[in-house]
Amino acid sequence: MSDTSSNRMTEGSIPKQIVAFAIPLFLGNLFQQLYNVADSLIVGNVLGSEALAAVASSGSLIFLMTGFFQGMAMGAGVIISRYFGARDGKAVRRVVHTDIAFGFICGLLMMAMGVLFTPQILKLMGTPADVFPNSVAYLRVYFLGSLAVVLYNICMSILNSVGDSKHPLYYLVFSSCVNIVLDLIFCGIFHLGVAFAALATIISQFLSVILCMYRLVRIDAVYQVHLKEIRLELPVLQKILTLGLPSGLQNSIISLANVVVQSNINAFGKMAMAGCGAYQKIEGFGFLPITCFTMALMTFVGQNLGAKEYGRVKKGAIFGIGCVLVLSEAVGVLIYTFIPQLVALFDNQPEVIGFGTLHARTVTLFYFLLAFSHACAAILQGAGKSAVSMGVMASVWCGIRVTYITIVGKLFHNLQWILRIYPITWGISSVIFAIYLLKSDWMHSYEKLRT
């Protein structure tokens, strides 16, 4: 059985390998962003501002639910990349099968929680009455497809962890095209409402899972999936939870803080929800290159620490951080400049454009701080230090953010004051990460993984 050595990142040109891995990730994530953006563009232009507000404001709540399981998949991916770099095929196989079994359980759990508690959570978020029915309809249908969301993230993480970022790209291109076509049919032609926009997304997600699983079942490699071997191995699951639980909690805690921010945005009405929601979709697109570099960094660090190539880890970390700083500021300047025109693509009402522009011009010039924090977190996660990353993010991006919002929200009924918490917390976390990476022996102090 092949070990697909062509996917290894433990030898050869460091910049070439990181960039070559990041480019397919970027294109894949670009198409994945089309899932939500296609919903918002079509819904906003066909069904109106209230429907756009319902879809756009659902993003923080969706990530609150899905972010935890994405973090868990990331933890398993770090373990797989470490064993793959160490050429331990037996261990890779055990982690892969336990990871998929755990994904089935998590997907069903998220489905039940999402369907049952959507109305209660939306009420806690202060969702306006005129948006509430559409928000409930959209989210409940979305969460009915949670199994596909979780399994896709797991399958993608497995492929990425062994250096294969190309096949997830192919699958996302196909499924994203299906999503757009279904959106146009359901909403554009038949005007069936926001629930069918969610249905289009879920159908597309299931297609992605089917294609990923077909690849994993058919490939002749150490990470090949054998359906009869899909089961929970408790020692392996413990390792996955050790690294994945901090990453999952980090995502959920950050999302919880963003739900609090979204609740304060909701207080300014549906136009603010639509405008800020449109900006968040634009930010998702704009930040993709940075996200992909950080994902490449995590895999690179994991594989090279597994191979004990410490010099390569240091050089790769420096190169990756430099790239994300330059890219993020270039993206920030572009969005700052063209934000009115970009928001108008979603909704051309002046009030919506005004709120979206306010949001963007409060935060975009500070993207370099956000990028630096994400890069440092990815490096530490690849090194098995996800608990450190979680600690920084939880205390700063959640603790400080929620405290600030609680105080400022009561003192000032001013949206810009609320939005300023983003660059403030990005800056604080960047300082903490920089000190930790410079002062600690993070490359040599990780525990050796055993199964």
Order of alpha helices (4+ residues) and beta strands (2+ residues): alpha-alpha-alpha-alpha-alpha-alpha-alpha-alpha-alpha-alpha-alpha-alpha-alpha-alpha-alpha-alpha-alpha-alpha
